[in-house]
């Protein structure tokens, strides 16, 4: 009886060992099937302001296991009551979210944004490694990261995920290499958003004027897409192109990523300067002293901008808002001067202060195109306006002003 049971058990073990592995054994937990595929999904820019540069995500598709997911490193909580303070301080946490691919396409269709898919030429083992990496990253204790627009965002995370999982098997070439600074790379995407263009040029300091390397330009989704086209991957000892196929999954009829450039901020700034000249000339012709309240508003506004720039330079964690030459026209101390022109307009110290302001504005304006930081031309008439009013306070307060200095 015992021998019979042992014999039957032995036969059963031999059958199980010789049987071909089933589909479950082939895939297993976290393992993709041979029919799976992984793609880079590029979503072109849309109308919402946070979509101005486009977006990148990874699609994991495995029909055998019913998987069709979009892994998105560009998710943030806009409903956070401290969103703006965190954004200004540079402590904005983004996270990796996972959604149904079909649902994501519906959202991008509602936003009227084209979607492009690049299938990656990876071996089953490489696809599995990347999938497992994404699954681990999507866990609640791993999903958050410190967002940095230039160096750590939804696009750079995808680039780095491939490097982490593929190691030396992935090689990005020297293209694209537009030979542009970070600031000028952004200019391509803010042509139809002139207010955003001015905002970037005010907030970003000298580091943004450094030329971006081919590796760094991948912070922009469209450049990441081009880099993938140029990349090479090695699988089973055979080097080949990383992208095996590119499809336009969704297109929007009449879509234009960038419309004709609008220069209304510059036009508005020159109109403002014209009003300042007329106001100053009118006061001079009528022999009136400077208007304390009007100048208080002007210098308080400029001083507030300067205070914000100091915060971005010295307090925030951003590295590209340091060494900002816009502080040459936007002095934070103008906030104090604004108070003084109302309370003690005849102060000799105030005249010295405005003399220094006028001379600085003059030097800045003369060298405007030659400064190492690319200063926006909409700010040029603002600088002239500050210089004109400062000179008026320094020299034309009264006939004896120059001698009082």
C-alpha positions in Angstrom: 0.0 0.0 0.0 2.8 2.4 1.0 4.9 1.4 -2.0 1.8 1.9 -4.3 1.2 5.4 -2.9 4.9 6.3 -3.3 4.9 5.1 -6.8 1.9 7.1 -7.7 3.4 10.2 -6.1 6.6 9.7 -8.1 4.7 9.4 -11.4 2.7 12.5 -10.5 5.9 14.5 -9.9 7.4 13.4 -13.2 4.3 14.4 -15.0 4.3 17.9 -13.4 8.0 18.4 -14.1 7.7 17.4 -17.7 4.5 19.4 -18.4 4.9 22.7 -20.3 4.7 25.8 -18.1 1.2 27.5 -18.0 0.5 31.1 -18.9 0.4 32.1 -15.2 3.9 30.7 -14.7 5.1 32.7 -17.7 3.8 36.0 -16.5 3.8 35.7 -12.7 3.5 38.6 -10.3 4.9 41.8 -12.0 6.0 39.9 -15.1 4.7 41.0 -18.6 3.8 38.5 -21.3 5.6 38.2 -24.6 2.7 40.1 -26.3 3.1 43.2 -24.0 4.5 46.5 -25.1 5.6 49.7 -23.5 5.4 53.1 -25.1 6.3 56.7 -24.5 3.2 58.9 -24.7 3.7 62.5 -25.6 0.8 64.9 -25.1 1.3 68.2 -27.0 0.6 71.6 -25.3 -2.9 72.7 -24.5 -4.9 75.7 -23.4 -4.7 75.3 -19.5 -1.7 77.3 -18.4 0.0 74.3 -16.7 0.0 72.4 -20.0 1.9 75.1 -22.0 5.0 72.8 -22.5 3.2 69.5 -23.1 3.4 66.3 -21.1 5.0 62.9 -21.1 3.9 59.5 -19.7 4.5 55.8 -20.1 1.9 53.4 -21.4 2.1 49.7 -20.3 -0.1 47.4 -22.4 -0.4 43.6 -22.0 -3.6 42.2 -23.6 -2.9 38.7 -22.0 -3.2 40.1 -18.5 -5.8 42.9 -19.3 -3.3 45.7 -18.5 -3.5 49.0 -20.3 -2.3 51.7 -17.9 -0.7 55.1 -18.1 2.0 56.0 -15.6 2.1 59.7 -15.1 4.8 61.5 -13.2 3.2 64.9 -13.7 0.4 64.7 -11.1 0.0 67.4 -8.4 -2.7 68.5 -6.0 -3.9 71.9 -7.2 -6.5 72.0 -4.4 -3.9 72.1 -1.7 -4.6 75.4 0.2 -0.8 76.0 0.4 -0.2 75.3 -3.3 0.9 78.9 -4.1 3.3 79.3 -1.1 4.8 75.9 -1.8 5.2 76.7 -5.4 7.0 80.0 -4.6 9.2 78.3 -2.0 10.0 75.5 -4.4 8.6 72.7 -2.2 6.0 71.5 -4.6 5.5 67.7 -4.4 4.5 65.9 -7.6 3.6 62.2 -7.6 3.4 59.2 -9.9 -0.2 58.3 -10.7 -1.7 55.3 -12.5 -4.8 55.5 -14.7 -6.6 53.6 -17.4 -5.1 54.6 -20.7 -8.5 55.0 -22.4 -9.7 57.3 -19.6 -6.5 59.5 -20.0 -7.1 59.7 -23.8 -10.6 61.0 -23.1 -9.2 63.8 -20.8 -6.7 64.9 -23.5 -9.4 64.8 -26.1 -11.5 67.1 -23.9 -8.5 69.4 -23.7 -8.1 69.3 -27.5 -4.5 68.1 -27.2 -2.9 65.7 -29.8 -1.4 62.5 -28.4 1.7 60.7 -30.0 2.8 57.1 -29.1 6.3 55.8 -29.6 6.5 52.0 -29.1 9.8 51.0 -27.4 11.9 48.2 -28.8 12.5 46.4 -25.6 12.9 42.7 -24.9 10.3 40.9 -22.7 12.8 41.0 -19.8 13.5 44.7 -20.2 9.8 45.5 -20.4 9.2 43.5 -17.2 12.1 45.3 -15.4 10.7 48.7 -16.4 7.1 47.7 -15.4 8.3 46.5 -12.0 10.2 49.7 -11.5 7.0 51.7 -12.3 4.9 49.6 -10.0 7.3 50.1 -7.1 7.5 53.8 -7.8 3.7 54.0 -7.8 3.4 52.7 -4.2 2.2 55.2 -1.7 5.5 55.5 0.1 7.5 56.0 -3.1 5.3 57.9 -5.4 6.1 61.5 -4.3 9.1 63.5 -5.4 10.4 67.1 -5.2 9.4 68.8 -8.5 11.9 70.9 -10.3 10.7 72.2 -13.7 14.1 72.1 -15.4 15.8 69.1 -13.8 13.2 66.8 -12.2 9.8 66.6 -13.9 7.4 64.3 -15.7 9.8 64.0 -18.7 13.1 63.7 -16.9 11.7 61.0 -14.6 10.9 58.8 -17.7 14.4 59.3 -19.1 15.9 58.4 -15.7 13.5 55.4 -15.3 14.9 53.8 -18.4 18.5 54.5 -17.3 17.8 52.9 -13.9 16.3 49.8 -15.3 18.3 49.3 -18.5 21.7 50.6 -17.3 24.3 50.5 -20.1 21.8 48.9 -22.5 20.3 52.3 -23.1 22.2 55.1 -24.9 20.9 58.5 -25.7 22.6 60.3 -28.6 23.6 64.0 -29.0 20.3 64.9 -30.5 18.3 67.0 -30.1 20.9 69.7 -29.5 19.2 73.1 -30.2 22.1 75.1 -28.7 19.7 77.2 -26.8 19.6 78.4 -23.2 16.9 77.2 -20.8 15.2 80.6 -21.1 15.1 80.5 -24.9 13.9 76.9 -24.9 10.9 78.2 -22.9 10.4 81.0 -25.4 9.3 78.5 -28.0 6.3 77.5 -25.7 5.3 80.9 -24.4 5.0 82.8 -27.7 1.2 82.8 -27.4 1.3 83.4 -23.7 3.1 86.8 -23.5 2.2 87.4 -19.8 3.8 84.0 -18.9 6.8 84.9 -21.1 7.3 88.1 -19.1 6.8 86.3 -15.8 9.5 83.7 -16.7 11.9 86.5 -17.7 11.3 88.4 -14.5 11.6 85.4 -12.2 14.5 83.5 -13.8 18.0 84.6 -13.0 21.4 84.1 -14.7 21.4 80.3 -14.4 18.5 80.1 -16.9 20.7 81.7 -19.5 23.1 78.8 -19.6 23.0 76.6 -22.7 21.2 73.4 -22.0 22.9 70.1 -22.9 21.3 67.4 -25.1 20.6 65.5 -21.8 19.0 68.6 -20.2 16.7 69.6 -23.0 14.7 66.4 -22.3 12.9 68.3 -19.6 10.6 69.3 -22.4 8.3 66.5 -23.6 8.8 67.2 -27.3 12.5 67.1 -27.0 12.3 63.9 -25.0 10.3 62.4 -27.9 13.0 63.5 -30.3 15.7 62.1 -28.0 13.9 58.7 -27.9 13.9 58.7 -31.7 17.7 59.1 -31.7 18.4 56.7 -28.8 19.7 53.1 -29.0 19.0 50.1 -26.9 20.8 46.8 -26.7 18.8 43.6 -26.1 20.1 40.0 -26.2 23.4 41.5 -27.3 21.9 43.2 -30.4 21.9 47.1 -30.5 18.9 48.7 -32.2 16.8 51.8 -32.3 14.9 52.4 -29.1 11.7 53.4 -30.9 10.2 50.7 -33.2 7.1 52.6 -34.3 5.5 56.0 -33.9 1.7 56.6 -34.1 -0.4 59.7 -33.8 -3.0 58.2 -31.5 -5.1 61.4 -31.4 -5.0 64.5 -33.5 -7.0 67.7 -33.2 -8.2 69.3 -36.5 -6.7 72.8 -36.8 -4.4 72.3 -33.9 -1.6 74.9 -33.6 1.0 74.5 -30.8 2.0 78.1 -31.1 -0.1 81.0 -32.6 1.3 84.3 -33.8 3.3 86.1 -31.2 1.4 88.8 -29.3 3.4 91.8 -27.9 0.7 93.4 -25.8 2.9 93.5 -22.6 5.5 95.6 -24.5 2.9 97.8 -26.0 1.3 98.3 -22.6 4.6 99.1 -21.0 5.5 101.7 -23.6 2.0 103.3 -23.1 2.7 103.4 -19.4 6.1 105.1 -20.0 4.4 107.6 -22.3 1.9 108.5 -19.5 4.9 108.9 -17.1 6.6 111.3 -19.5 3.4 113.3 -20.0 2.8 113.4 -16.2 6.3 114.5 -15.4 6.4 117.1 -18.2 3.0 118.5 -17.1 4.4 118.9 -13.5 7.5 120.6 -14.8 5.6 123.1 -17.0 3.2 124.0 -14.2 6.0 124.2 -11.7 4.5 121.6 -9.4 6.3 119.4 -6.9 6.3 115.6 -7.5 3.1 113.9 -6.5 3.7 111.8 -3.4 0.8 109.5 -3.7 1.3 108.7 -7.4 5.0 108.0 -7.0 4.3 106.0 -3.8 2.1 103.6 -5.9 4.8 103.3 -8.6 7.7 102.7 -6.3 5.7 100.4 -3.9 4.7 98.3 -6.9 8.3 98.0 -8.2 9.6 97.4 -4.7 7.1 94.5 -4.2 8.5 92.9 -7.4 12.0 93.3 -6.0 11.0 91.7 -2.7 9.6 88.7 -4.6 12.8 88.4 -6.6 14.8 88.4 -3.3 12.6 85.7 -1.9 13.1 83.6 -5.0 16.9 84.2 -4.9 17.7 83.9 -1.2 14.9 81.9 0.4 13.3 79.6 -2.1 14.9 76.3 -3.1 15.0 77.0 -6.8 18.5 77.1 -8.3 17.5 79.0 -11.5 16.1 82.1 -9.8 19.4 83.2 -8.3 21.6 86.1 -9.5 18.7 87.9 -11.0 19.7 91.1 -12.8 16.1 92.4 -12.7 16.9 93.5 -9.2 18.9 96.4 -10.8 15.6 98.1 -11.6 13.3 96.5 -9.0 14.9 97.5 -5.7 13.1 96.1 -2.7 14.0 99.3 -0.8 11.6 101.2 -3.1 9.0 100.1 -0.6 10.7 102.3 2.0 11.1 105.1 -0.5 7.4 104.9 -1.3 6.6 105.5 2.4 9.0 108.4 2.5 7.7 110.3 -0.5 4.4 110.6 1.4 5.7 111.3 4.9 9.0 113.2 4.3 9.1 114.2 0.6 11.7 117.0 1.2 14.3 114.7 2.9 17.8 115.2 1.5 18.4 111.5 2.0 15.5 110.7 -0.3 17.1 112.9 -3.0 20.4 111.0 -2.7 18.4 107.7 -2.9 16.6 108.7 -6.1 19.8 110.0 -7.6 21.3 106.6 -7.2 18.1 105.0 -8.6 18.1 107.3 -11.7 21.8 106.6 -12.4 21.4 102.8 -12.0 18.3 102.9 -14.3 20.3 104.8 -16.9 23.3 102.4 -16.9 20.9 99.4 -17.0 19.0 100.9 -20.0 22.1 101.7 -22.0 23.5 98.2 -21.6 20.1 96.4 -21.9 20.9 94.2 -25.0 24.4 93.4 -23.7 23.8 92.1 -20.1 24.6 88.4 -19.6 21.0 87.9 -18.5 18.3 88.1 -21.3 16.1 90.9 -20.0 12.6 91.1 -21.4 12.0 94.2 -23.6 8.6 94.8 -21.9 10.6 95.7 -18.8 12.7 98.3 -20.6 10.1 101.1 -20.6 9.3 100.2 -17.0 13.0 100.8 -16.1 12.9 104.1 -18.0 9.8 105.1 -16.1 11.5 104.4 -12.8 14.5 106.4 -14.0 12.5 109.4 -15.1 10.5 109.7 -11.8 13.7 109.1 -9.8 15.5 111.9 -11.7 12.5 114.2 -11.2 12.7 113.7 -7.4 16.5 114.0 -7.4 16.8 117.2 -9.5 13.6 118.9 -10.2 11.9 119.0 -6.8 12.8 122.7 -6.5 15.1 125.2 -8.2 17.7 124.7 -5.3 17.6 120.9 -5.4 20.9 120.4 -7.1 22.7 122.7 -4.6 21.0 120.9 -1.7 22.6 117.7 -2.7 
